Amino acid sequence: MNTAIAMERYMPHTMIKKILQARVYDVAVETPLSRANQLCNRFGNEILLKREDLQPVFSFKIRGAYNKISQLTEAERSRGVIAASAGNHAQGLALAAKKLGIKATIVMPETTPEVKVTAVRNHGAEVVLFGDAYDAAFAKSQEIMQVSGQVFVHPFDDLDTIAGQGTVGMEILRQHEGSIDAIFVPVGGGGLIAGIAAYVKYLRPEIKIIGVEPEDAACLKYALEQGKPARLSQVGIFAEGVAVAQIGANTFDIAKDTVDEVITVTTDEMCAAIKDIYDDTRSITEPAGACAVAGLKKYVERESIKGQTLIAINSGANVNFDRLRHVSERAELGEKREAIIAVKIPEHPGSFKDFCDAMTGRSITEFNYRFSDENEAIIFVGIQIGGNPDSLKHLLQDLNGYDVIDLTDNEIAKVHVRHMIGGHLRSNKGELLYSFEFPERPGALLKFLTTLGGQWNISMFHYRNHGDAYGRVLVGLQAVGEETDVTRYLDDLGYPYQDENDNLACKLFFK
């Protein structure tokens, strides 16, 4: 991504000075470092949360945005500022510009939820909606900038922005004078972790700085492996606050020398962390905001540590209300308190009762069944388990008289199959199954169906709105002997898709 920003070489002494002189407190607040009592008791460590969700725009982004534009000359301020963002940076910059009396234009994807668009407009910024994702919005912002002459404010790859975010690290060391073993930081473009790491490692090099990224958006991990910023071919959409395809050049320059390791977490683990934070604070974070807690938990379990002081950055709380349904569904899976299994049972009277008898003492959270064969039934079951690594193993031992298939980590099973009745096509020859993603906005589903066209019969269709920027669909197409033609057609459609014909969940319940 060409950001059109001139590189200012990172120097440790220079960055410390920038952080100490950063102007953030005209709009930002010094957020508390709160003890997470339930997490402390559960894991036997002192676990503290840096509550950046309590900023005026419910995210740390206000720090960097304000520090950057406060450094502009009068001539630059008169030209106004422009940015591309789908959420937190947009709100931070809009409020910062309002405070300083600077005209602001924010280009946001058309898929941006209305609540975020409204929040930016309420801070006085002009909003331009363009494209389906950040890259298109960014390109449009550059086009507008060339005509308007406005100053582009990058969401992360700028040393003044990084310095503003670095005040989070400065506050942590001031607020907690005792020993700190590790600080866990969510990573998107890297502005927050670069700022925190630059400050903390300079003053307290013994403190570990650990980045946390979603497994499907791990751009810092990938860059460290490649030895340079490198672009991911695809980025997951669940934690949009950290869904960045390529780490910044400036941020990588700092992170490669100051970050001790990067941990990746799953969607389910982030959902579980959202619940953990809610249980301790009664506040609901966005997925990116809970990313650090998810990484902290994974680190504690991996290292089997006790008695350490660990800090997680709760980076933001700009979550869409509609998404909470999805979060609630996945939290127990992420906590390993629920398992999803497929079980083959004999198709005769009393077989359901026999299975339930085998489950004595366990709570069944879900039970889906549809007749498909005179001799054998395949049932989809959700079961509460103990929440420790051996819980699933004990469950499978209890069911050793049945043919059991574990689907707990099967994404298609969790997103689609558990919400469908299931059943096999009477003649499933030629039925091909694919999963799709398409931009979520009014009319998007109809457009997708129209684009998919009528060349082949649609034998199955499941769509569910999760409150994300993208909708997800599982589709069955009847195309006897035409698989090559179908894949060629789908390649030309322009929608990201996956072949699900070999997905175990699909084979069990649909094929």
C-alpha positions as CSV (number, residue, x, y, z in Angstrom):
1,M,0.0,0.0,0.0
2,N,1.5,3.3,-1.0
3,T,0.7,5.8,1.7
4,A,2.5,8.7,0.2
5,I,4.2,9.4,3.5
6,A,7.9,10.3,3.7
7,M,9.8,8.0,6.1
8,E,11.3,9.7,9.1
9,R,13.9,7.3,10.5
10,Y,13.0,5.9,13.9
11,M,15.6,6.6,16.6
12,P,15.0,5.5,20.2
13,H,16.1,8.8,21.8
14,T,14.0,10.8,19.3
15,M,10.9,8.6,19.9
16,I,11.1,8.9,23.7
17,K,11.3,12.7,23.3
18,K,8.3,12.6,21.0
19,I,6.2,10.5,23.4
20,L,7.1,12.7,26.4
21,Q,6.2,15.8,24.4
22,A,3.0,14.3,22.8
23,R,0.0,16.5,23.0
24,V,-2.9,14.1,23.8
25,Y,-4.5,15.3,27.0
26,D,-6.4,18.2,25.4
27,V,-8.9,15.5,24.3
28,A,-7.7,12.1,25.6
29,V,-7.9,11.0,29.3
30,E,-5.5,9.0,31.4
31,T,-7.3,5.7,31.5
32,P,-7.2,3.5,34.6
33,L,-5.2,0.4,35.0
34,S,-7.8,-1.9,36.5
35,R,-7.4,-5.3,38.2
36,A,-9.3,-8.1,36.6
37,N,-10.3,-9.9,39.7
38,Q,-12.0,-12.9,38.2
39,L,-9.1,-13.5,35.7
40,C,-6.6,-13.1,38.5
41,N,-8.3,-15.7,40.7
42,R,-8.8,-18.1,37.7
43,F,-5.2,-18.0,36.4
44,G,-3.2,-17.3,39.6
45,N,-1.5,-14.2,38.2
46,E,-1.9,-10.4,38.8
47,I,-3.8,-9.4,35.6
48,L,-4.4,-5.8,34.9
49,L,-6.5,-4.2,32.1
50,K,-5.5,-0.8,30.5
51,R,-8.9,0.6,29.9
52,E,-8.6,2.5,26.6
53,D,-12.2,1.6,26.0
54,L,-13.0,4.5,28.4
55,Q,-11.6,7.2,26.0
56,P,-14.1,9.8,24.7
57,V,-14.3,7.9,21.4
58,F,-14.1,4.5,23.2
59,S,-10.7,3.8,21.7
60,F,-7.0,4.7,22.0
61,K,-7.0,6.1,18.5
62,I,-7.8,9.6,19.7
63,R,-4.2,9.9,21.2
64,G,-2.3,9.4,17.9
65,A,-4.8,11.4,15.8
66,Y,-4.7,14.4,18.0
67,N,-1.0,14.4,18.5
68,K,-0.5,14.2,14.7
69,I,-2.7,17.1,13.7
70,S,-1.6,19.2,16.7
71,Q,1.9,19.2,15.1
72,L,0.6,20.6,11.8
73,T,1.6,24.1,10.8
74,E,-1.0,26.9,10.4
75,A,-0.7,26.5,6.7
76,E,-1.4,22.8,6.8
77,R,-4.3,23.2,9.3
78,S,-5.9,25.7,6.9
79,R,-5.9,23.0,4.2
80,G,-7.8,20.6,6.4
81,V,-7.1,16.9,7.0
82,I,-8.3,13.7,5.3
83,A,-8.2,10.0,6.2
84,A,-9.6,6.6,5.3
85,S,-11.0,4.5,8.0
86,A,-13.8,2.1,8.9
87,G,-14.1,3.1,12.5
88,N,-11.9,4.0,15.4
89,H,-9.3,6.2,13.6
90,A,-12.2,8.0,11.8
91,Q,-13.9,8.9,15.2
92,G,-10.6,9.9,16.8
93,L,-9.5,12.1,13.9
94,A,-13.0,13.7,13.7
95,L,-13.0,14.7,17.4
96,A,-9.4,15.8,17.3
97,A,-10.1,18.0,14.2
98,K,-13.2,19.5,15.9
99,K,-11.2,20.4,19.0
100,L,-8.6,22.2,16.9
101,G,-11.1,23.8,14.5
102,I,-9.7,21.9,11.4
103,K,-11.9,20.8,8.6
104,A,-11.8,17.0,8.3
105,T,-12.9,14.6,5.6
106,I,-13.1,10.8,6.3
107,V,-13.6,8.3,3.5
108,M,-15.3,5.2,4.9
109,P,-16.3,2.0,3.1
110,E,-20.0,1.7,2.2
111,T,-20.1,-1.3,4.4
112,T,-19.4,0.7,7.5
113,P,-22.2,0.3,10.1
114,E,-24.4,3.4,10.3
115,V,-23.6,3.8,14.0
116,K,-20.0,4.5,13.2
117,V,-20.8,6.8,10.3
118,T,-23.2,8.8,12.5
119,A,-20.6,9.1,15.3
120,V,-18.1,10.6,12.8
121,R,-20.6,13.0,11.4
122,N,-21.6,14.0,14.9
123,H,-18.0,15.2,15.5
124,G,-18.4,17.5,12.6
125,A,-16.4,15.6,9.9
126,E,-17.5,15.2,6.3
127,V,-18.0,11.6,5.5
128,V,-17.5,10.2,2.0
129,L,-18.8,6.6,1.6
130,F,-16.9,4.7,-1.1
131,G,-16.1,1.0,-1.9
132,D,-16.6,-2.2,0.0
133,A,-13.4,-2.3,2.1
134,Y,-10.6,-0.1,3.4
135,D,-8.3,-0.4,0.4
136,A,-11.0,1.1,-1.9
137,A,-11.7,3.9,0.7
138,F,-7.9,4.6,1.0
139,A,-7.6,4.9,-2.8
140,K,-10.5,7.3,-2.9
141,S,-9.0,9.4,-0.1
142,Q,-5.7,9.7,-2.1
143,E,-7.8,10.8,-5.1
144,I,-9.6,13.5,-3.1
145,M,-6.4,14.6,-1.4
146,Q,-4.8,15.3,-4.8
147,V,-7.6,17.7,-5.7
148,S,-8.3,19.2,-2.3
149,G,-4.8,19.6,-1.0
150,Q,-5.8,18.3,2.4
151,V,-3.2,16.7,4.7
152,F,-3.5,12.9,4.9
153,V,-3.4,11.5,8.4
154,H,-2.4,7.9,8.4
155,P,-4.1,5.7,11.0
156,F,-0.8,4.1,12.2
157,D,2.3,4.5,9.9
158,D,3.5,7.9,11.1
159,L,5.9,8.7,13.9
160,D,3.8,11.5,15.5
161,T,0.8,9.1,15.5
162,I,3.0,6.4,17.0
163,A,4.2,8.8,19.7
164,G,0.6,9.6,20.6
165,Q,-0.2,5.9,21.1
166,G,3.1,5.6,23.0
167,T,1.6,7.6,25.9
168,V,-0.3,4.5,26.8
169,G,3.0,2.9,27.7
170,M,4.1,6.0,29.6
171,E,0.9,5.9,31.7
172,I,1.3,2.2,32.4
173,L,4.8,2.7,33.9
174,R,3.7,5.6,35.9
175,Q,0.5,3.9,37.2
176,H,2.3,0.6,38.2
177,E,5.6,1.1,39.8
178,G,6.1,-2.5,40.8
179,S,7.4,-5.3,38.7
180,I,5.7,-6.0,35.3
181,D,6.4,-9.3,33.5
182,A,4.6,-8.7,30.2
183,I,2.4,-6.3,28.4
184,F,0.0,-7.7,25.8
185,V,-0.9,-5.4,22.9
186,P,-3.4,-5.9,20.0
187,V,-1.8,-5.4,16.6
188,G,-3.4,-4.1,13.4
189,G,-1.1,-1.7,11.5
190,G,1.2,-1.6,14.5
191,G,0.9,2.0,15.8
192,L,-0.1,1.0,19.3
193,I,2.5,-1.7,19.9
194,A,5.3,0.4,18.3
195,G,4.5,3.3,20.6
196,I,4.2,1.2,23.7
197,A,7.2,-0.9,22.9
198,A,9.5,2.1,22.1
199,Y,8.8,3.7,25.4
200,V,8.7,0.6,27.7
201,K,11.7,-1.1,26.3
202,Y,13.8,2.0,26.5
203,L,13.0,2.4,30.3
204,R,12.2,-1.1,31.4
205,P,13.9,-3.5,28.9
206,E,13.1,-6.5,31.1
207,I,9.4,-6.2,30.5
208,K,8.2,-8.5,27.7
209,I,6.1,-6.8,24.9
210,I,3.9,-9.4,23.3
211,G,1.8,-8.6,20.2
212,V,-1.5,-10.4,19.7
213,E,-3.1,-10.8,16.3
214,P,-6.1,-12.8,14.9
215,E,-4.9,-16.0,13.2
216,D,-6.4,-14.7,9.9
217,A,-4.9,-11.2,10.1
218,A,-1.4,-11.8,11.5
219,C,0.5,-9.1,9.5
220,L,3.2,-8.4,12.1
221,K,3.9,-12.1,12.6
222,Y,4.2,-12.5,8.8
223,A,6.4,-9.5,8.5
224,L,8.8,-10.8,11.2
225,E,9.0,-14.1,9.4
226,Q,9.7,-12.4,6.1
227,G,12.1,-9.9,7.7
228,K,10.2,-7.0,6.1
229,P,6.7,-5.6,5.8
230,A,4.8,-8.0,3.5
231,R,1.2,-8.1,2.4
232,L,-1.1,-10.9,3.4
233,S,-3.1,-12.4,0.5
234,Q,-6.3,-12.4,2.6
235,V,-7.4,-10.9,5.8
236,G,-10.1,-12.1,8.2
237,I,-13.0,-9.8,8.8
238,F,-14.2,-10.6,12.4
239,A,-11.9,-8.2,14.3
240,E,-12.1,-5.3,11.9
241,G,-10.1,-3.0,14.2
242,V,-7.0,-5.1,13.6
243,A,-7.8,-6.4,10.1
244,V,-4.8,-5.0,8.3
245,A,-3.1,-6.8,5.4
246,Q,0.3,-5.2,5.8
247,I,2.2,-3.8,8.8
248,G,3.4,-0.2,8.5
249,A,7.0,0.5,7.5
250,N,7.6,2.8,10.5
251,T,5.8,0.5,12.9
252,F,7.8,-2.5,11.7
253,D,11.0,-0.6,12.0
254,I,10.3,-0.2,15.7
255,A,8.6,-3.5,16.4
256,K,11.3,-5.7,14.9
257,D,13.7,-4.5,17.6
258,T,11.3,-4.2,20.6
259,V,8.6,-6.8,20.4
260,D,9.5,-10.1,22.1
261,E,6.9,-12.3,20.3
262,V,3.6,-12.4,18.6
263,I,0.7,-14.7,19.6
264,T,-2.2,-15.4,17.3
265,V,-5.7,-16.1,18.5
266,T,-8.9,-17.5,17.0
267,T,-12.3,-15.9,16.6
268,D,-13.7,-18.1,19.3
269,E,-10.8,-17.1,21.7
270,M,-11.6,-13.4,21.1
271,C,-15.3,-14.0,21.8
272,A,-14.3,-15.8,25.1
273,A,-12.1,-12.8,26.0
274,I,-15.0,-10.4,25.4
275,K,-17.0,-12.4,27.9
276,D,-14.1,-12.4,30.3
277,I,-13.8,-8.7,30.2
278,Y,-17.5,-8.2,30.6
279,D,-17.5,-10.5,33.7
280,D,-14.7,-8.4,35.3
281,T,-15.7,-4.9,34.2
282,R,-19.4,-5.1,33.0
283,S,-18.1,-3.4,29.8
284,I,-18.4,-4.9,26.3
285,T,-15.3,-4.5,24.1
286,E,-15.0,-4.9,20.4
287,P,-13.2,-8.1,19.1
288,A,-10.0,-6.1,18.5
289,G,-10.3,-4.6,22.0
290,A,-10.4,-8.1,23.6
291,C,-7.6,-9.5,21.4
292,A,-4.9,-8.8,24.0
293,V,-6.8,-10.6,26.8
294,A,-7.2,-13.6,24.5
295,G,-3.4,-13.6,23.9
296,L,-2.7,-13.2,27.6
297,K,-4.8,-16.3,28.4
298,K,-3.1,-18.3,25.7
299,Y,0.3,-17.3,27.0
300,V,-0.5,-18.2,30.6
301,E,-1.8,-21.6,29.6
302,R,1.2,-22.3,27.3
303,E,3.8,-21.2,29.9
304,S,2.0,-22.6,33.0
305,I,3.0,-19.4,34.9
306,K,1.8,-18.3,38.3
307,G,2.4,-15.2,40.4
308,Q,3.4,-12.9,37.5
309,T,2.1,-9.4,36.7
310,L,0.5,-9.2,33.3
311,I,-1.1,-6.3,31.6
312,A,-3.5,-6.4,28.6
313,I,-4.5,-3.3,26.6
314,N,-8.3,-3.2,26.3
315,S,-8.0,-1.1,23.1
316,G,-11.6,-0.2,22.2
317,A,-15.3,-0.8,22.6
318,N,-16.8,0.3,19.3
319,V,-18.8,-2.9,18.8
320,N,-21.9,-3.3,16.7
321,F,-24.8,-4.4,18.9
322,D,-25.9,-7.0,16.2
323,R,-22.5,-8.7,16.5
324,L,-23.1,-9.6,20.2
325,R,-25.3,-12.5,19.1
326,H,-22.4,-14.1,17.3
327,V,-20.0,-13.3,20.1
328,S,-22.4,-15.0,22.7
329,E,-22.6,-18.1,20.5
330,R,-18.9,-18.5,20.2
331,A,-17.7,-17.5,23.6
332,E,-18.3,-20.9,25.2
333,L,-16.5,-22.6,22.4
334,G,-13.6,-20.2,22.8
335,E,-13.5,-21.0,26.5
336,K,-13.5,-24.7,25.7
337,R,-16.7,-25.1,27.7
338,E,-18.7,-26.4,24.8
339,A,-18.0,-29.0,22.2
340,I,-19.7,-29.6,18.9
341,I,-19.8,-33.2,17.7
342,A,-21.5,-35.3,15.1
343,V,-22.7,-38.7,16.3
344,K,-23.9,-41.7,14.3
345,I,-26.6,-43.6,16.1
346,P,-28.8,-46.5,14.9
347,E,-32.1,-45.4,13.3
348,H,-34.6,-47.3,15.5
349,P,-37.0,-46.4,18.3
350,G,-35.2,-45.6,21.6
351,S,-31.9,-44.7,20.0
352,F,-32.2,-41.0,21.1
353,K,-33.0,-42.1,24.7
354,D,-30.0,-44.4,24.7
355,F,-27.7,-41.6,23.6
356,C,-29.1,-39.2,26.2
357,D,-28.5,-41.9,28.9
358,A,-24.9,-42.0,27.8
359,M,-24.8,-38.2,28.4
360,T,-26.0,-38.4,32.0
361,G,-24.5,-35.6,34.0
362,R,-23.8,-33.4,31.0
363,S,-25.9,-30.5,29.6
364,I,-26.8,-30.7,25.9
365,T,-26.9,-27.2,24.5
366,E,-28.0,-28.1,21.0
367,F,-29.5,-31.2,19.3
368,N,-30.2,-31.2,15.5
369,Y,-31.5,-34.1,13.6
370,R,-33.2,-35.0,10.3
371,F,-34.1,-38.4,9.0
372,S,-32.1,-39.4,6.0
373,D,-31.4,-43.2,6.2
374,E,-33.4,-46.2,7.4
375,N,-30.4,-47.7,9.2
376,E,-28.4,-44.9,10.6
377,A,-28.9,-41.3,11.8
378,I,-26.3,-38.6,12.1
379,I,-27.0,-36.0,14.8
380,F,-25.5,-32.6,15.4
381,V,-24.9,-32.1,19.1
382,G,-23.6,-29.2,21.3
383,I,-22.5,-30.3,24.8
384,Q,-21.2,-28.4,27.8
385,I,-17.8,-29.6,28.9
386,G,-15.5,-28.7,31.7
387,G,-13.3,-26.0,30.2
388,N,-9.9,-27.7,30.6
389,P,-7.7,-29.4,28.0
390,D,-8.9,-32.9,29.0
391,S,-12.6,-32.2,29.0
392,L,-13.1,-33.1,25.4
393,K,-11.1,-36.2,25.7
394,H,-13.2,-37.3,28.7
395,L,-16.4,-36.6,26.7
396,L,-15.2,-38.8,23.8
397,Q,-14.3,-41.6,26.2
398,D,-17.8,-41.4,27.6
399,L,-19.1,-41.9,24.1
400,N,-16.8,-44.7,23.1
401,G,-19.7,-46.9,22.1
402,Y,-20.6,-44.4,19.3
403,D,-19.0,-43.2,16.1
404,V,-18.2,-39.6,17.2
405,I,-16.7,-36.9,15.0
406,D,-15.4,-33.7,16.7
407,L,-16.5,-30.6,14.8
408,T,-15.5,-28.0,17.5
409,D,-12.9,-26.4,15.3
410,N,-14.9,-26.7,12.0
411,E,-15.8,-23.1,10.9
412,I,-18.5,-24.2,8.5
413,A,-20.1,-26.3,11.2
414,K,-20.2,-23.3,13.6
415,V,-21.3,-20.7,11.1
416,H,-23.7,-22.6,9.0
417,V,-24.4,-26.3,9.8
418,R,-25.6,-25.7,13.4
419,H,-28.2,-23.3,12.2
420,M,-29.6,-25.6,9.4
421,I,-31.9,-28.6,9.5
422,G,-29.6,-30.6,7.3
423,G,-30.4,-33.6,5.2
424,H,-29.1,-35.2,2.1
425,L,-30.3,-34.4,-1.4
426,R,-32.4,-37.3,-2.8
427,S,-30.0,-37.5,-5.7
428,N,-26.9,-35.6,-4.7
429,K,-24.9,-36.3,-7.9
430,G,-23.4,-33.1,-9.1
431,E,-24.2,-31.0,-6.0
432,L,-21.2,-28.8,-5.3
433,L,-20.9,-26.8,-2.1
434,Y,-19.1,-23.4,-1.7
435,S,-18.9,-20.7,1.0
436,F,-18.9,-17.1,0.0
437,E,-18.3,-13.6,1.5
438,F,-19.9,-10.5,0.2
439,P,-20.0,-6.9,1.4
440,E,-22.9,-6.4,3.9
441,R,-25.1,-3.5,3.0
442,P,-28.7,-3.0,2.0
443,G,-29.5,-5.0,-1.2
444,A,-26.2,-6.9,-1.0
445,L,-27.9,-10.3,-0.6
446,L,-30.1,-9.7,-3.7
447,K,-27.2,-8.5,-5.7
448,F,-25.2,-11.6,-4.7
449,L,-28.0,-13.9,-5.8
450,T,-28.5,-11.9,-9.0
451,T,-24.7,-12.1,-9.8
452,L,-24.7,-15.8,-9.0
453,G,-27.2,-16.1,-11.8
454,G,-29.4,-19.0,-13.0
455,Q,-27.0,-21.1,-14.9
456,W,-27.2,-23.9,-12.3
457,N,-29.9,-24.8,-9.9
458,I,-29.3,-23.6,-6.3
459,S,-30.0,-26.8,-4.2
460,M,-29.1,-25.3,-0.8
461,F,-28.6,-21.8,0.5
462,H,-27.8,-20.5,4.0
463,Y,-27.1,-16.9,4.9
464,R,-26.8,-15.3,8.3
465,N,-26.1,-11.7,9.3
466,H,-23.5,-11.5,12.1
467,G,-23.3,-7.8,12.3
468,D,-20.0,-7.9,10.3
469,A,-19.0,-5.8,7.3
470,Y,-19.3,-9.0,5.3
471,G,-22.1,-11.5,5.0
472,R,-21.3,-15.2,4.8
473,V,-23.2,-17.8,2.7
474,L,-23.1,-21.5,2.2
475,V,-24.4,-22.5,-1.3
476,G,-25.1,-25.8,-3.0
477,L,-25.1,-25.8,-6.8
478,Q,-26.3,-28.7,-9.0
479,A,-23.9,-28.9,-11.8
480,V,-23.5,-32.6,-13.0
481,G,-20.0,-33.1,-14.5
482,E,-19.4,-29.4,-14.7
483,E,-17.1,-28.7,-11.7
484,T,-14.4,-27.1,-13.9
485,D,-17.0,-24.8,-15.5
486,V,-18.4,-23.9,-12.1
487,T,-15.0,-22.9,-10.6
488,R,-14.1,-20.9,-13.7
489,Y,-17.5,-19.1,-13.4
490,L,-17.0,-18.5,-9.6
491,D,-13.5,-17.1,-10.2
492,D,-15.0,-14.5,-12.5
493,L,-17.8,-13.5,-10.1
494,G,-15.5,-11.4,-8.0
495,Y,-16.6,-12.7,-4.6
496,P,-14.2,-14.5,-2.3
497,Y,-15.2,-18.2,-2.0
498,Q,-14.0,-21.5,-0.7
499,D,-14.6,-25.0,-2.0
500,E,-16.4,-26.9,0.8
501,N,-17.0,-30.2,-0.9
502,D,-14.4,-32.0,1.2
503,N,-15.4,-30.2,4.4
504,L,-16.2,-33.0,7.0
505,A,-19.3,-31.2,8.4
506,C,-20.7,-30.9,4.9
507,K,-20.0,-34.5,4.0
508,L,-21.8,-35.7,7.2
509,F,-24.9,-33.6,6.9
510,F,-25.4,-32.6,3.3
511,K,-23.7,-34.8,0.8
